[in-house]
Each structure stands twice: as C-alpha cells, then as structure tokens.
Amino acid sequence: MLTPKSVTAAALVLCDDDTPNRYILCAGSGGFSSTKLFETEGIFLPEAEQTPE
C-alpha cells in the first residue's frame, strides 16, 4: 500500500487552483487527512524575564 499511486489523488488535490495556500494534506496507504496548525496569542517578556524558569 506504500506506493506512489496511493498518494496520487492527494498530490493532485494540492495542485488544484482551488486548494488554499499553505494547505497540508497527509496521505499514505489509502488514508488521507488534513493538518491544521494554529498560533496562540503571544505575550511580551522584557529581556530580564526571558529565562527558562
């Protein structure tokens, strides 16, 4: 099942003009899923507080 043919459909989806930018599609052995990443709200730390503690 780990063949190029098993991911061809996913590769073609990524090549389509309607596919959103930065779309991440996972494919392998007949399984398909999309990955969604998000960034949390940030905070500011003064230089003195930028420590591992």
C-alpha positions in Angstrom: 0.0 0.0 0.0 3.0 2.3 0.3 3.2 3.2 -3.3 3.2 6.5 -5.3 -0.2 5.5 -6.7 -1.7 5.5 -3.2 -0.9 9.2 -2.7 -1.5 10.4 -6.3 -5.1 11.7 -5.6 -3.8 13.8 -2.7 -1.0 15.2 -4.8 -3.5 16.3 -7.5 -5.7 18.0 -4.9 -2.7 20.1 -3.8 -2.1 21.1 -7.4 -5.7 22.3 -7.9 -6.2 26.1 -8.2 -9.0 26.0 -5.6 -6.7 24.5 -2.9 -6.0 27.1 -0.2 -2.4 28.3 0.2 -0.5 26.5 3.0 -2.9 23.6 2.9 -1.2 20.5 4.5 -2.6 17.1 3.3 -1.3 13.9 4.8 -1.6 10.7 2.7 -0.3 7.2 2.8 -1.6 3.6 2.4 -5.1 4.9 1.3 -5.5 7.1 4.3 -6.0 10.9 3.9 -6.2 13.7 6.4 -5.6 17.5 6.6 -3.4 19.1 9.2 -4.4 22.4 10.8 -1.8 24.5 12.7 -2.6 27.5 14.8 -0.7 30.1 16.7 -1.7 31.1 20.2 -1.8 34.6 21.4 1.7 35.8 22.3 3.0 37.7 25.3 5.8 40.2 25.6 8.6 39.4 28.1 11.2 42.0 28.9 14.8 40.8 28.3 15.4 40.2 32.1 12.4 37.8 32.2 13.5 35.8 29.1 14.8 32.8 31.0 13.8 29.1 31.0 12.4 29.5 34.5 
